[in-house]
């Protein structure tokens, strides 16, 4: 799904992942890594991406963590 959202926006999956992180209310800082200037430029371009409701639903679904014990028997 990440690749599909990236293709929809004609961006790289890493850029979509960064854009998704930037709008998460529980994320206060996104640290990006780059070994070269061109990588840094690509990562910074993530700030220009607008993810719509459909994108967010898909990305939220694939990033959902499994419920851990003791909550898993309760389904919560």
PQR file of N, CA, C, O and H, with PARSE charges and radii, in Angstrom:
ATOM      1  N   UNK A   1       0.811  -1.201   0.000 -0.4000 1.5000
ATOM      2  CA  UNK A   1       0.000   0.000   0.000 -0.0000 2.0000
ATOM      3  C   UNK A   1       0.856   1.267   0.000  0.5500 1.7000
ATOM      4  O   UNK A   1       0.488   2.272  -0.608 -0.5500 1.4000
ATOM      5  N   UNK A   2       1.996   1.212   0.683 -0.4000 1.5000
ATOM      6  CA  UNK A   2       2.881   2.377   0.701 -0.0000 2.0000
ATOM      7  C   UNK A   2       3.335   2.717  -0.704  0.5500 1.7000
ATOM      8  O   UNK A   2       3.358   3.887  -1.087 -0.5500 1.4000
ATOM      9  H   UNK A   2       2.295   0.396   1.177  0.4000 1.0000
ATOM     10  N   UNK A   3       3.698   1.698  -1.476 -0.4000 1.5000
ATOM     11  CA  UNK A   3       4.135   1.932  -2.852 -0.0000 2.0000
ATOM     12  C   UNK A   3       2.995   2.473  -3.705  0.5500 1.7000
ATOM     13  O   UNK A   3       3.223   3.287  -4.600 -0.5500 1.4000
ATOM     14  H   UNK A   3       3.680   0.748  -1.165  0.4000 1.0000
ATOM     15  N   UNK A   4       1.777   2.032  -3.436 -0.4000 1.5000
ATOM     16  CA  UNK A   4       0.624   2.520  -4.197 -0.0000 2.0000
ATOM     17  C   UNK A   4       0.373   3.998  -3.915  0.5500 1.7000
ATOM     18  O   UNK A   4       0.100   4.771  -4.833 -0.5500 1.4000
ATOM     19  H   UNK A   4       1.592   1.372  -2.709  0.4000 1.0000
ATOM     20  N   UNK A   5       0.463   4.386  -2.656 -0.4000 1.5000
ATOM     21  CA  UNK A   5       0.285   5.803  -2.300 -0.0000 2.0000
ATOM     22  C   UNK A   5       1.423   6.621  -2.908  0.5500 1.7000
ATOM     23  O   UNK A   5       1.196   7.725  -3.401 -0.5500 1.4000
ATOM     24  H   UNK A   5       0.684   3.758  -1.910  0.4000 1.0000
ATOM     25  N   UNK A   6       2.625   6.095  -2.878 -0.4000 1.5000
ATOM     26  CA  UNK A   6       3.777   6.800  -3.468 -0.0000 2.0000
ATOM     27  C   UNK A   6       3.566   6.983  -4.968  0.5500 1.7000
ATOM     28  O   UNK A   6       3.815   8.063  -5.504 -0.5500 1.4000
ATOM     29  H   UNK A   6       2.810   5.198  -2.477  0.4000 1.0000
ATOM     30  N   UNK A   7       3.110   5.935  -5.644 -0.4000 1.5000
ATOM     31  CA  UNK A   7       2.865   6.028  -7.082 -0.0000 2.0000
ATOM     32  C   UNK A   7       1.773   7.055  -7.390  0.5500 1.7000
ATOM     33  O   UNK A   7       1.879   7.812  -8.355 -0.5500 1.4000
ATOM     34  H   UNK A   7       2.909   5.058  -5.209  0.4000 1.0000
ATOM     35  N   UNK A   8       0.741   7.075  -6.574 -0.4000 1.5000
ATOM     36  CA  UNK A   8      -0.360   8.029  -6.757 -0.0000 2.0000
ATOM     37  C   UNK A   8       0.146   9.471  -6.731  0.5500 1.7000
ATOM     38  O   UNK A   8      -0.329  10.318  -7.486 -0.5500 1.4000
ATOM     39  H   UNK A   8       0.656   6.461  -5.789  0.4000 1.0000
ATOM     40  N   UNK A   9       1.106   9.736  -5.863 -0.4000 1.5000
ATOM     41  CA  UNK A   9       1.638  11.086  -5.711 -0.0000 2.0000
ATOM     42  C   UNK A   9       2.916  11.312  -6.524  0.5500 1.7000
ATOM     43  O   UNK A   9       3.500  12.394  -6.480 -0.5500 1.4000
ATOM     44  H   UNK A   9       1.492   9.048  -5.249  0.4000 1.0000
ATOM     45  N   UNK A  10       3.345  10.286  -7.266 -0.4000 1.5000
ATOM     46  CA  UNK A  10       4.586  10.339  -8.039 -0.0000 2.0000
ATOM     47  C   UNK A  10       5.768  10.712  -7.139  0.5500 1.7000
ATOM     48  O   UNK A  10       6.586  11.574  -7.461 -0.5500 1.4000
ATOM     49  H   UNK A  10       2.871   9.406  -7.302  0.4000 1.0000
ATOM     50  N   UNK A  11       5.814  10.029  -6.009 -0.4000 1.5000
ATOM     51  CA  UNK A  11       6.875  10.249  -5.020 -0.0000 2.0000
ATOM     52  C   UNK A  11       7.479   8.916  -4.625  0.5500 1.7000
ATOM     53  O   UNK A  11       6.986   7.857  -5.015 -0.5500 1.4000
ATOM     54  H   UNK A  11       5.149   9.330  -5.747  0.4000 1.0000
ATOM     55  N   UNK A  12       8.540   8.975  -3.856 -0.4000 1.5000
ATOM     56  CA  UNK A  12       9.194   7.774  -3.359 -0.0000 2.0000
ATOM     57  C   UNK A  12       8.517   7.334  -2.059  0.5500 1.7000
ATOM     58  O   UNK A  12       8.004   8.166  -1.310 -0.5500 1.4000
ATOM     59  H   UNK A  12       8.940   9.835  -3.539  0.4000 1.0000
ATOM     60  N   UNK A  13       8.515   6.013  -1.793 -0.4000 1.5000
ATOM     61  CA  UNK A  13       7.897   5.529  -0.554 -0.0000 2.0000
ATOM     62  C   UNK A  13       8.456   6.193   0.702  0.5500 1.7000
ATOM     63  O   UNK A  13       7.706   6.463   1.640 -0.5500 1.4000
ATOM     64  H   UNK A  13       8.931   5.337  -2.402  0.4000 1.0000
ATOM     65  N   UNK A  14       9.744   6.456   0.734 -0.4000 1.5000
ATOM     66  CA  UNK A  14      10.333   7.117   1.910 -0.0000 2.0000
ATOM     67  C   UNK A  14       9.739   8.504   2.116  0.5500 1.7000
ATOM     68  O   UNK A  14       9.531   8.927   3.254 -0.5500 1.4000
ATOM     69  H   UNK A  14      10.354   6.237  -0.028  0.4000 1.0000
ATOM     70  N   UNK A  15       9.466   9.208   1.034 -0.4000 1.5000
ATOM     71  CA  UNK A  15       8.862  10.537   1.155 -0.0000 2.0000
ATOM     72  C   UNK A  15       7.447  10.447   1.718  0.5500 1.7000
ATOM     73  O   UNK A  15       7.041  11.276   2.532 -0.5500 1.4000
ATOM     74  H   UNK A  15       9.635   8.865   0.111  0.4000 1.0000
ATOM     75  N   UNK A  16       6.710   9.445   1.284 -0.4000 1.5000
ATOM     76  CA  UNK A  16       5.346   9.258   1.799 -0.0000 2.0000
ATOM     77  C   UNK A  16       5.397   8.920   3.286  0.5500 1.7000
ATOM     78  O   UNK A  16       4.598   9.433   4.070 -0.5500 1.4000
ATOM     79  H   UNK A  16       7.041   8.772   0.622  0.4000 1.0000
ATOM     80  N   UNK A  17       6.332   8.061   3.670 -0.4000 1.5000
ATOM     81  CA  UNK A  17       6.461   7.693   5.083 -0.0000 2.0000
ATOM     82  C   UNK A  17       6.777   8.914   5.934  0.5500 1.7000
ATOM     83  O   UNK A  17       6.221   9.076   7.020 -0.5500 1.4000
ATOM     84  H   UNK A  17       6.980   7.644   3.033  0.4000 1.0000
ATOM     85  N   UNK A  18       7.655   9.762   5.452 -0.4000 1.5000
ATOM     86  CA  UNK A  18       7.997  10.981   6.191 -0.0000 2.0000
ATOM     87  C   UNK A  18       6.787  11.910   6.262  0.5500 1.7000
ATOM     88  O   UNK A  18       6.495  12.472   7.318 -0.5500 1.4000
ATOM     89  H   UNK A  18       8.107   9.630   4.570  0.4000 1.0000
ATOM     90  N   UNK A  19       6.085  12.071   5.142 -0.4000 1.5000
ATOM     91  CA  UNK A  19       4.902  12.945   5.121 -0.0000 2.0000
ATOM     92  C   UNK A  19       3.855  12.441   6.111  0.5500 1.7000
ATOM     93  O   UNK A  19       3.221  13.230   6.810 -0.5500 1.4000
ATOM     94  H   UNK A  19       6.323  11.614   4.285  0.4000 1.0000
ATOM     95  N   UNK A  20       3.679  11.117   6.165 -0.4000 1.5000
ATOM     96  CA  UNK A  20       2.717  10.531   7.110 -0.0000 2.0000
ATOM     97  C   UNK A  20       3.136  10.816   8.543  0.5500 1.7000
ATOM     98  O   UNK A  20       2.307  11.186   9.374 -0.5500 1.4000
ATOM     99  H   UNK A  20       4.194  10.475   5.596  0.4000 1.0000
ATOM    100  N   UNK A  21       4.416  10.644   8.832 -0.4000 1.5000
ATOM    101  CA  UNK A  21       4.905  10.914  10.185 -0.0000 2.0000
ATOM    102  C   UNK A  21       4.706  12.374  10.580  0.5500 1.7000
ATOM    103  O   UNK A  21       4.366  12.673  11.725 -0.5500 1.4000
ATOM    104  H   UNK A  21       5.089  10.343   8.157  0.4000 1.0000
ATOM    105  N   UNK A  22       4.917  13.269   9.639 -0.4000 1.5000
ATOM    106  CA  UNK A  22       4.820  14.704   9.939 -0.0000 2.0000
ATOM    107  C   UNK A  22       3.431  15.138  10.395  0.5500 1.7000
ATOM    108  O   UNK A  22       3.292  16.157  11.071 -0.5500 1.4000
ATOM    109  H   UNK A  22       5.193  13.026   8.709  0.4000 1.0000
ATOM    110  N   UNK A  23       2.402  14.372  10.031 -0.4000 1.5000
ATOM    111  CA  UNK A  23       1.050  14.783  10.431 -0.0000 2.0000
ATOM    112  C   UNK A  23       0.460  13.914  11.538  0.5500 1.7000
ATOM    113  O   UNK A  23      -0.728  14.014  11.843 -0.5500 1.4000
ATOM    114  H   UNK A  23       2.516  13.544   9.482  0.4000 1.0000
ATOM    115  N   UNK A  24       1.279  13.072  12.131 -0.4000 1.5000
ATOM    116  CA  UNK A  24       0.830  12.266  13.258 -0.0000 2.0000
ATOM    117  C   UNK A  24       0.835  13.116  14.525  0.5500 1.7000
ATOM    118  O   UNK A  24       1.865  13.700  14.864 -0.5500 1.4000
ATOM    119  H   UNK A  24       2.244  12.990  11.883  0.4000 1.0000
ATOM    120  N   UNK A  25      -0.284  13.198  15.226 -0.4000 1.5000
ATOM    121  CA  UNK A  25      -0.348  14.062  16.414 -0.0000 2.0000
ATOM    122  C   UNK A  25       0.579  13.621  17.551  0.5500 1.7000
ATOM    123  O   UNK A  25       0.957  14.441  18.387 -0.5500 1.4000
ATOM    124  H   UNK A  25      -1.120  12.724  14.950  0.4000 1.0000
ATOM    125  N   UNK A  26       0.941  12.364  17.590 -0.4000 1.5000
ATOM    126  CA  UNK A  26       1.801  11.883  18.674 -0.0000 2.0000
ATOM    127  C   UNK A  26       3.290  11.990  18.343  0.5500 1.7000
ATOM    128  O   UNK A  26       4.136  11.664  19.176 -0.5500 1.4000
ATOM    129  H   UNK A  26       0.633  11.698  16.911  0.4000 1.0000
ATOM    130  N   UNK A  27       3.609  12.442  17.142 -0.4000 1.5000
ATOM    131  CA  UNK A  27       5.005  12.583  16.731 -0.0000 2.0000
ATOM    132  C   UNK A  27       5.401  14.051  16.842  0.5500 1.7000
ATOM    133  O   UNK A  27       4.844  14.906  16.155 -0.5500 1.4000
ATOM    134  H   UNK A  27       2.922  12.707  16.466  0.4000 1.0000
ATOM    135  N   UNK A  28       6.364  14.334  17.712 -0.4000 1.5000
ATOM    136  CA  UNK A  28       6.777  15.723  17.894 -0.0000 2.0000
ATOM    137  C   UNK A  28       7.940  16.115  16.986  0.5500 1.7000
ATOM    138  O   UNK A  28       8.097  17.289  16.653 -0.5500 1.4000
ATOM    139  H   UNK A  28       6.817  13.638  18.270  0.4000 1.0000
ATOM    140  N   UNK A  29       8.747  15.148  16.588 -0.4000 1.5000
ATOM    141  CA  UNK A  29       9.917  15.428  15.763 -0.0000 2.0000
ATOM    142  C   UNK A  29      10.173  14.258  14.827  0.5500 1.7000
ATOM    143  O   UNK A  29      10.070  13.097  15.222 -0.5500 1.4000
ATOM    144  H   UNK A  29       8.619  14.194  16.859  0.4000 1.0000
ATOM    145  N   UNK A  30      10.504  14.573  13.602 -0.4000 1.5000
ATOM    146  CA  UNK A  30      10.875  13.549  12.641 -0.0000 2.0000
ATOM    147  C   UNK A  30      12.344  13.771  12.291  0.5500 1.7000
ATOM    148  O   UNK A  30      12.718  14.816  11.760 -0.5500 1.4000
ATOM    149  H   UNK A  30      10.588  15.516  13.281  0.4000 1.0000
ATOM    150  N   UNK A  31      13.152  12.789  12.592 -0.4000 1.5000
ATOM    151  CA  UNK A  31      14.571  12.859  12.266 -0.0000 2.0000
ATOM    152  C   UNK A  31      14.800  12.122  10.957  0.5500 1.7000
ATOM    153  O   UNK A  31      14.454  10.948  10.824 -0.5500 1.4000
ATOM    154  H   UNK A  31      12.848  11.940  13.024  0.4000 1.0000
ATOM    155  N   UNK A  32      15.378  12.811  10.003 -0.4000 1.5000
ATOM    156  CA  UNK A  32      15.658  12.181   8.725 -0.0000 2.0000
ATOM    157  C   UNK A  32      17.163  12.004   8.587  0.5500 1.7000
ATOM    158  O   UNK A  32      17.953  12.815   9.069 -0.5500 1.4000
ATOM    159  H   UNK A  32      15.659  13.765  10.111  0.4000 1.0000
ATOM    160  N   UNK A  33      17.524  10.947   7.931 -0.4000 1.5000
ATOM    161  CA  UNK A  33      18.937  10.674   7.727 -0.0000 2.0000
ATOM    162  C   UNK A  33      19.287  10.737   6.257  0.5500 1.7000
ATOM    163  O   UNK A  33      18.485  10.368   5.400 -0.5500 1.4000
ATOM    164  H   UNK A  33      16.882  10.288   7.540  0.4000 1.0000
ATOM    165  N   UNK A  34      20.471  11.200   5.976 -0.4000 1.5000
ATOM    166  CA  UNK A  34      20.929  11.269   4.592 -0.0000 2.0000
ATOM    167  C   UNK A  34      22.452  11.195   4.584  0.5500 1.7000
ATOM    168  O   UNK A  34      23.123  11.773   5.439 -0.5500 1.4000
ATOM    169  H   UNK A  34      21.122  11.500   6.673  0.4000 1.0000
ATOM    170  N   UNK A  35      22.972  10.484   3.618 -0.4000 1.5000
ATOM    171  CA  UNK A  35      24.416  10.423   3.435 -0.0000 2.0000
ATOM    172  C   UNK A  35      24.898  11.399   2.379  0.5500 1.7000
ATOM    173  O   UNK A  35      26.076  11.751   2.319 -0.5500 1.4000
ATOM    174  H   UNK A  35      22.427  10.015   2.924  0.4000 1.0000
ATOM    175  N   UNK A  36      23.949  11.831   1.540 -0.4000 1.5000
ATOM    176  CA  UNK A  36      24.307  12.747   0.448 -0.0000 2.0000
ATOM    177  C   UNK A  36      23.306  13.897   0.405  0.5500 1.7000
ATOM    178  O   UNK A  36      22.197  13.789   0.928 -0.5500 1.4000
ATOM    179  H   UNK A  36      22.992  11.546   1.588  0.4000 1.0000
ATOM    180  N   UNK A  37      23.702  14.972  -0.212 -0.4000 1.5000
ATOM    181  CA  UNK A  37      22.843  16.154  -0.322 -0.0000 2.0000
ATOM    182  C   UNK A  37      21.577  15.821  -1.100  0.5500 1.7000
ATOM    183  O   UNK A  37      20.501  16.297  -0.740 -0.5500 1.4000
ATOM    184  H   UNK A  37      24.603  15.059  -0.637  0.4000 1.0000
ATOM    185  N   UNK A  38      21.675  15.017  -2.157 -0.4000 1.5000
ATOM    186  CA  UNK A  38      20.482  14.686  -2.934 -0.0000 2.0000
ATOM    187  C   UNK A  38      19.475  13.888  -2.095  0.5500 1.7000
ATOM    188  O   UNK A  38      18.267  14.040  -2.278 -0.5500 1.4000
ATOM    189  H   UNK A  38      22.550  14.630  -2.449  0.4000 1.0000
ATOM    190  N   UNK A  39      19.955  13.046  -1.185 -0.4000 1.5000
ATOM    191  CA  UNK A  39      19.052  12.317  -0.290 -0.0000 2.0000
ATOM    192  C   UNK A  39      18.339  13.288   0.656  0.5500 1.7000
ATOM    193  O   UNK A  39      17.142  13.152   0.910 -0.5500 1.4000
ATOM    194  H   UNK A  39      20.936  12.922  -1.037  0.4000 1.0000
ATOM    195  N   UNK A  40      19.069  14.247   1.161 -0.4000 1.5000
ATOM    196  CA  UNK A  40      18.474  15.252   2.039 -0.0000 2.0000
ATOM    197  C   UNK A  40      17.394  16.038   1.304  0.5500 1.7000
ATOM    198  O   UNK A  40      16.317  16.283   1.848 -0.5500 1.4000
ATOM    199  H   UNK A  40      20.041  14.357   0.955  0.4000 1.0000
ATOM    200  N   UNK A  41      17.681  16.426   0.084 -0.4000 1.5000
ATOM    201  CA  UNK A  41      16.689  17.171  -0.717 -0.0000 2.0000
ATOM    202  C   UNK A  41      15.428  16.333  -0.948  0.5500 1.7000
ATOM    203  O   UNK A  41      14.311  16.839  -0.837 -0.5500 1.4000
ATOM    204  H   UNK A  41      18.555  16.227  -0.358  0.4000 1.0000
ATOM    205  N   UNK A  42      15.613  15.060  -1.267 -0.4000 1.5000
ATOM    206  CA  UNK A  42      14.462  14.174  -1.476 -0.0000 2.0000
ATOM    207  C   UNK A  42      13.628  14.053  -0.207  0.5500 1.7000
ATOM    208  O   UNK A  42      12.399  14.098  -0.264 -0.5500 1.4000
ATOM    209  H   UNK A  42      16.520  14.649  -1.357  0.4000 1.0000
ATOM    210  N   UNK A  43      14.286  13.899   0.932 -0.4000 1.5000
ATOM    211  CA  UNK A  43      13.562  13.782   2.196 -0.0000 2.0000
ATOM    212  C   UNK A  43      12.799  15.057   2.531  0.5500 1.7000
ATOM    213  O   UNK A  43      11.663  14.995   3.000 -0.5500 1.4000
ATOM    214  H   UNK A  43      15.285  13.863   0.978  0.4000 1.0000
ATOM    215  N   UNK A  44      13.403  16.187   2.298 -0.4000 1.5000
ATOM    216  CA  UNK A  44      12.756  17.467   2.613 -0.0000 2.0000
ATOM    217  C   UNK A  44      11.535  17.699   1.725  0.5500 1.7000
ATOM    218  O   UNK A  44      10.590  18.369   2.141 -0.5500 1.4000
ATOM    219  H   UNK A  44      14.326  16.237   1.917  0.4000 1.0000
ATOM    220  N   UNK A  45      11.542  17.157   0.517 -0.4000 1.5000
ATOM    221  CA  UNK A  45      10.381  17.296  -0.377 -0.0000 2.0000
ATOM    222  C   UNK A  45       9.121  16.650   0.201  0.5500 1.7000
ATOM    223  O   UNK A  45       8.015  16.914  -0.271 -0.5500 1.4000
ATOM    224  H   UNK A  45      12.309  16.612   0.179  0.4000 1.0000
ATOM    225  N   UNK A  46       9.284  15.815   1.210 -0.4000 1.5000
ATOM    226  CA  UNK A  46       8.123  15.194   1.856 -0.0000 2.0000
ATOM    227  C   UNK A  46       7.215  16.244   2.488  0.5500 1.7000
ATOM    228  O   UNK A  46       6.025  15.995   2.680 -0.5500 1.4000
ATOM    229  H   UNK A  46      10.182  15.601   1.594  0.4000 1.0000
ATOM    230  N   UNK A  47       7.755  17.398   2.808 -0.4000 1.5000
ATOM    231  CA  UNK A  47       6.946  18.456   3.419 -0.0000 2.0000
ATOM    232  C   UNK A  47       5.956  19.063   2.422  0.5500 1.7000
ATOM    233  O   UNK A  47       5.051  19.796   2.822 -0.5500 1.4000
ATOM    234  H   UNK A  47       8.722  17.601   2.653  0.4000 1.0000
ATOM    235  N   UNK A  48       6.116  18.767   1.141 -0.4000 1.5000
ATOM    236  CA  UNK A  48       5.239  19.314   0.101 -0.0000 2.0000
ATOM    237  C   UNK A  48       4.080  18.376  -0.249  0.5500 1.7000
ATOM    238  O   UNK A  48       3.229  18.719  -1.069 -0.5500 1.4000
ATOM    239  H   UNK A  48       6.851  18.171   0.816  0.4000 1.0000
ATOM    240  N   UNK A  49       4.050  17.213   0.362 -0.4000 1.5000
ATOM    241  CA  UNK A  49       3.052  16.198   0.012 -0.0000 2.0000
ATOM    242  C   UNK A  49       1.795  16.387   0.860  0.5500 1.7000
ATOM    243  O   UNK A  49       1.866  16.525   2.081 -0.5500 1.4000
ATOM    244  H   UNK A  49       4.742  16.935   1.028  0.4000 1.0000
ATOM    245  N   UNK A  50       0.647  16.389   0.186 -0.4000 1.5000
ATOM    246  CA  UNK A  50      -0.634  16.412   0.893 -0.0000 2.0000
ATOM    247  C   UNK A  50      -1.258  15.031   0.795  0.5500 1.7000
ATOM    248  O   UNK A  50      -1.560  14.549  -0.297 -0.5500 1.4000
ATOM    249  H   UNK A  50       0.590  16.277  -0.806  0.4000 1.0000
ATOM    250  N   UNK A  51      -1.446  14.403   1.942 -0.4000 1.5000
ATOM    251  CA  UNK A  51      -2.076  13.085   1.996 -0.0000 2.0000
ATOM    252  C   UNK A  51      -3.562  13.265   2.310  0.5500 1.7000
ATOM    253  O   UNK A  51      -3.923  13.855   3.328 -0.5500 1.4000
ATOM    254  H   UNK A  51      -1.201  14.794   2.829  0.4000 1.0000
ATOM    255  N   UNK A  52      -4.415  12.753   1.427 -0.4000 1.5000
ATOM    256  CA  UNK A  52      -5.859  12.885   1.652 -0.0000 2.0000
ATOM    257  C   UNK A  52      -6.356  11.786   2.604  0.5500 1.7000
ATOM    258  O   UNK A  52      -5.579  10.957   3.079 -0.5500 1.4000
ATOM    259  H   UNK A  52      -4.121  12.274   0.600  0.4000 1.0000
ATOM    260  N   UNK A  53      -7.651  11.801   2.866 -0.4000 1.5000
ATOM    261  CA  UNK A  53      -8.253  10.854   3.810 -0.0000 2.0000
ATOM    262  C   UNK A  53      -8.031   9.406   3.382  0.5500 1.7000
ATOM    263  O   UNK A  53      -7.761   8.543   4.218 -0.5500 1.4000
ATOM    264  H   UNK A  53      -8.282  12.474   2.480  0.4000 1.0000
ATOM    265  N   UNK A  54      -8.145   9.140   2.089 -0.4000 1.5000
ATOM    266  CA  UNK A  54      -7.945   7.780   1.578 -0.0000 2.0000
ATOM    267  C   UNK A  54      -6.496   7.328   1.801  0.5500 1.7000
ATOM    268  O   UNK A  54      -6.246   6.202   2.229 -0.5500 1.4000
ATOM    269  H   UNK A  54      -8.365   9.840   1.410  0.4000 1.0000
ATOM    270  N   UNK A  55      -5.550   8.224   1.505 -0.4000 1.5000
ATOM    271  CA  UNK A  55      -4.136   7.912   1.749 -0.0000 2.0000
ATOM    272  C   UNK A  55      -3.908   7.604   3.216  0.5500 1.7000
ATOM    273  O   UNK A  55      -3.260   6.616   3.564 -0.5500 1.4000
ATOM    274  H   UNK A  55      -5.753   9.139   1.157  0.4000 1.0000
ATOM    275  N   UNK A  56      -4.441   8.452   4.065 -0.4000 1.5000
ATOM    276  CA  UNK A  56      -4.232   8.289   5.502 -0.0000 2.0000
ATOM    277  C   UNK A  56      -4.830   6.973   6.004  0.5500 1.7000
ATOM    278  O   UNK A  56      -4.226   6.293   6.833 -0.5500 1.4000
ATOM    279  H   UNK A  56      -4.966   9.255   3.783  0.4000 1.0000
ATOM    280  N   UNK A  57      -6.004   6.618   5.508 -0.4000 1.5000
ATOM    281  CA  UNK A  57      -6.633   5.360   5.924 -0.0000 2.0000
ATOM    282  C   UNK A  57      -5.770   4.166   5.528  0.5500 1.7000
ATOM    283  O   UNK A  57      -5.600   3.233   6.313 -0.5500 1.4000
ATOM    284  H   UNK A  57      -6.495   7.171   4.835  0.4000 1.0000
ATOM    285  N   UNK A  58      -5.227   4.193   4.315 -0.4000 1.5000
ATOM    286  CA  UNK A  58      -4.366   3.102   3.863 -0.0000 2.0000
ATOM    287  C   UNK A  58      -3.080   3.033   4.689  0.5500 1.7000
ATOM    288  O   UNK A  58      -2.665   1.955   5.112 -0.5500 1.4000
ATOM    289  H   UNK A  58      -5.365   4.951   3.678  0.4000 1.0000
ATOM    290  N   UNK A  59      -2.467   4.171   4.910 -0.4000 1.5000
ATOM    291  CA  UNK A  59      -1.207   4.195   5.656 -0.0000 2.0000
ATOM    292  C   UNK A  59      -1.424   3.846   7.128  0.5500 1.7000
ATOM    293  O   UNK A  59      -0.602   3.159   7.735 -0.5500 1.4000
ATOM    294  H   UNK A  59      -2.805   5.047   4.566  0.4000 1.0000
ATOM    295  N   UNK A  60      -2.518   4.315   7.692 -0.4000 1.5000
ATOM    296  CA  UNK A  60      -2.830   3.951   9.079 -0.0000 2.0000
ATOM    297  C   UNK A  60      -3.038   2.443   9.207  0.5500 1.7000
ATOM    298  O   UNK A  60      -2.611   1.836  10.189 -0.5500 1.4000
ATOM    299  H   UNK A  60      -3.185   4.873   7.199  0.4000 1.0000
ATOM    300  N   UNK A  61      -3.691   1.846   8.220 -0.4000 1.5000
ATOM    301  CA  UNK A  61      -3.969   0.407   8.269 -0.0000 2.0000
ATOM    302  C   UNK A  61      -2.680  -0.415   8.231  0.5500 1.7000
ATOM    303  O   UNK A  61      -2.544  -1.391   8.968 -0.5500 1.4000
ATOM    304  H   UNK A  61      -4.038   2.339   7.423  0.4000 1.0000
ATOM    305  N   UNK A  62      -1.740  -0.024   7.378 -0.4000 1.5000
ATOM    306  CA  UNK A  62      -0.510  -0.816   7.286 -0.0000 2.0000
ATOM    307  C   UNK A  62       0.450  -0.553   8.434  0.5500 1.7000
ATOM    308  O   UNK A  62       1.374  -1.334   8.661 -0.5500 1.4000
ATOM    309  H   UNK A  62      -1.851   0.768   6.779  0.4000 1.0000
ATOM    310  N   UNK A  63       0.244   0.527   9.150 -0.4000 1.5000
ATOM    311  CA  UNK A  63       1.133   0.835  10.271 -0.0000 2.0000
ATOM    312  C   UNK A  63       0.555   0.384  11.617  0.5500 1.7000
ATOM    313  O   UNK A  63       1.194   0.538  12.658 -0.5500 1.4000
ATOM    314  H   UNK A  63      -0.507   1.162   8.966  0.4000 1.0000
ATOM    315  N   UNK A  64      -0.641  -0.166  11.582 -0.4000 1.5000
ATOM    316  CA  UNK A  64      -1.300  -0.610  12.809 -0.0000 2.0000
ATOM    317  C   UNK A  64      -0.501  -1.723  13.469  0.5500 1.7000
ATOM    318  O   UNK A  64      -0.195  -2.735  12.840 -0.5500 1.4000
ATOM    319  H   UNK A  64      -1.160  -0.291  10.737  0.4000 1.0000
ATOM    320  N   UNK A  65      -0.170  -1.536  14.716 -0.4000 1.5000
ATOM    321  CA  UNK A  65       0.560  -2.554  15.458 -0.0000 2.0000
ATOM    322  C   UNK A  65      -0.409  -3.610  15.991  0.5500 1.7000
ATOM    323  O   UNK A  65      -1.560  -3.292  16.294 -0.5500 1.4000
ATOM    324  H   UNK A  65      -0.419  -0.713  15.228  0.4000 1.0000
ATOM    325  N   UNK A  66       0.037  -4.844  16.108 -0.4000 1.5000
ATOM    326  CA  UNK A  66      -0.846  -5.869  16.677 -0.0000 2.0000
ATOM    327  C   UNK A  66      -1.096  -5.591  18.157  0.5500 1.7000
ATOM    328  O   UNK A  66      -0.251  -5.028  18.852 -0.5500 1.4000
ATOM    329  H   UNK A  66       0.972  -5.101  15.862  0.4000 1.0000
ATOM    330  N   UNK A  67      -2.252  -5.990  18.610 -0.4000 1.5000
ATOM    331  CA  UNK A  67      -2.597  -5.822  20.016 -0.0000 2.0000
ATOM    332  C   UNK A  67      -1.743  -6.782  20.835  0.5500 1.7000
ATOM    333  O   UNK A  67      -1.634  -7.963  20.506 -0.5500 1.4000
ATOM    334  H   UNK A  67      -2.939  -6.447  18.045  0.4000 1.0000
ATOM    335  N   UNK A  68      -1.151  -6.277  21.882 -0.4000 1.5000
ATOM    336  CA  UNK A  68      -0.266  -7.105  22.714 -0.0000 2.0000
ATOM    337  C   UNK A  68      -0.999  -7.586  23.964  0.5500 1.7000
ATOM    338  O   UNK A  68      -2.019  -7.029  24.370 -0.5500 1.4000
ATOM    339  H   UNK A  68      -1.239  -5.317  22.149  0.4000 1.0000
ATOM    340  N   UNK A  69      -0.452  -8.619  24.545 -0.4000 1.5000
ATOM    341  CA  UNK A  69      -0.980  -9.135  25.805 -0.0000 2.0000
ATOM    342  C   UNK A  69      -0.822  -8.079  26.879  0.5500 1.7000
ATOM    343  O   UNK A  69       0.231  -7.441  26.894 -0.5500 1.4000
ATOM    344  H   UNK A  69       0.377  -9.071  24.214  0.4000 1.0000
ATOM    345  N   UNK A  70      -1.739  -7.835  27.759 -0.4000 1.5000
ATOM    346  CA  UNK A  70      -2.928  -8.636  28.023 -0.0000 2.0000
ATOM    347  C   UNK A  70      -4.153  -8.200  27.251  0.5500 1.7000
ATOM    348  O   UNK A  70      -5.234  -8.745  27.474 -0.5500 1.4000
ATOM    349  H   UNK A  70      -2.594  -8.353  27.747  0.4000 1.0000
ATOM    350  N   UNK A  71      -4.027  -7.238  26.351 -0.4000 1.5000
ATOM    351  CA  UNK A  71      -5.198  -6.755  25.637 -0.0000 2.0000
ATOM    352  C   UNK A  71      -5.718  -7.665  24.554  0.5500 1.7000
ATOM    353  O   UNK A  71      -6.905  -7.607  24.233 -0.5500 1.4000
ATOM    354  H   UNK A  71      -3.149  -6.796  26.170  0.4000 1.0000
ATOM    355  N   UNK A  72      -4.865  -8.520  23.966 -0.4000 1.5000
ATOM    356  CA  UNK A  72      -5.320  -9.320  22.824 -0.0000 2.0000
ATOM    357  C   UNK A  72      -6.464 -10.265  23.144  0.5500 1.7000
ATOM    358  O   UNK A  72      -7.298 -10.479  22.264 -0.5500 1.4000
ATOM    359  H   UNK A  72      -3.901  -8.567  24.227  0.4000 1.0000
ATOM    360  N   UNK A  73      -6.574 -10.857  24.350 -0.4000 1.5000
ATOM    361  CA  UNK A  73      -7.739 -11.725  24.582 -0.0000 2.0000
ATOM    362  C   UNK A  73      -9.055 -10.938  24.607  0.5500 1.7000
ATOM    363  O   UNK A  73     -10.128 -11.490  24.364 -0.5500 1.4000
ATOM    364  H   UNK A  73      -5.896 -10.683  25.064  0.4000 1.0000
ATOM    365  N   UNK A  74      -8.951  -9.653  24.903 -0.4000 1.5000
ATOM    366  CA  UNK A  74     -10.147  -8.828  25.009 -0.0000 2.0000
ATOM    367  C   UNK A  74     -10.499  -8.172  23.680  0.5500 1.7000
ATOM    368  O   UNK A  74     -11.590  -7.625  23.520 -0.5500 1.4000
ATOM    369  H   UNK A  74      -8.079  -9.205  25.101  0.4000 1.0000
ATOM    370  N   UNK A  75      -9.559  -8.229  22.716 -0.4000 1.5000
ATOM    371  CA  UNK A  75      -9.802  -7.589  21.426 -0.0000 2.0000
ATOM    372  C   UNK A  75      -9.711  -6.087  21.470  0.5500 1.7000
ATOM    373  O   UNK A  75     -10.237  -5.399  20.596 -0.5500 1.4000
ATOM    374  H   UNK A  75      -8.673  -8.674  22.846  0.4000 1.0000
ATOM    375  N   UNK A  76      -9.036  -5.566  22.500 -0.4000 1.5000
ATOM    376  CA  UNK A  76      -8.919  -4.100  22.596 -0.0000 2.0000
ATOM    377  C   UNK A  76      -7.515  -3.642  22.415  0.5500 1.7000
ATOM    378  O   UNK A  76      -7.246  -2.442  22.466 -0.5500 1.4000
ATOM    379  H   UNK A  76      -8.609  -6.125  23.211  0.4000 1.0000
TER
END
